[in-house]
């Protein structure tokens, strides 16, 4: 990258026609892993959506600079085929499902590897990666620490831990699902006079006539069942109660599975279920514990390749997750005034925080302090209105 001189990850095997007209991709997911896959996908999509919405800030000489090639690559289009949002989705999903993601720099563009081989482990000089594939293309070269970023949050693959836990759950959930499906069938009792029990003629008549009529009656939405003297068709209340019990048990197990996955990824339960009541607190917790660790490790990976000299000169990257929060300009108006009047932010900086374009004027880039702020050494005497220099 310039300063340094130097859609959803497929979870299961797929069948895809390559070449010619576009074909649908068929994903074969075994029925007994639907619930686990849905829970992990929900967590992964929440984190990847947050990272995709974040801004990777590029700093030159300690100041934000959006005019660099690096900013365009990291926030708009890393390569000719992907937008930055899709690119970061791929990176996060690789980290979640594989435990790590490899980003390679080739021809001035960035690519997230679908697969790669660590051809040499070199603790001192840095590892070497080969057989790097992106889609159906394989690079005919190796990548070193000078042109690759290996992003890993920790050495434990959360997906494997969840898989191990789910081995205990999937049999129970499958049994509960079958019980619900079985219980949802209509259950009736046919009350017959006791004198007919064991009668050969009755058994023949029942098999040839009544059972056929009952089957047609139960399988059709609109049907009439004729009742004869001595026969009475009644619903089975015991079976209905068991259906309700099994349904509650099944829903409880599914909710428990989502809670376990949300805890593993440090995501609030209410976000996983979509039942959010206190948006500010919930999103704040989600960003702090669920998203910021991914943002930090990406920032560190980008800066690690930049070398210590660049970092000391103020040339570095920061993945900023503060832009994820939605800000109502009227709701934060008082806080905006305080930020400007205290000299913490310039007008242009506040406008960018609110999603507005900076004015780029001399006065909008200055920092102001109002007369309400006094010098601690000056006693009761208030400081006059001051304009701080641009580098304050």
NORLIN-V124682 format. One line per field, one symbol per residue. phi: phi as a letter, one per 40 degrees, with the letter a starting at -180 (. if undefined). Layout:
phi = ???
This chain:
phi = .dccfc.ccccbdbbacbggccbccbbcbddcbdccccccccccccccccccccbccbbbfgbcacccccccccbbacacbbccccdcdccccccccbgabbbbbbggbbbcccaabccacbdcchcbbbfcbbgbbbccabbbccbabcbbcacbcddcccdcccdcccccccccccccccccccbbbccbdccccgccccccccccbccccccccccbcbabbcbccgbacbccccccccccccccccccccccccccccccbfbddccccgbbbbdcccccccccbbbddcccccdcccccccgccccccgbabaccccccccbccccbdcccccccccgcbcccccccccgccccfbcccccbbbccccbccccgccccccbbccdcc
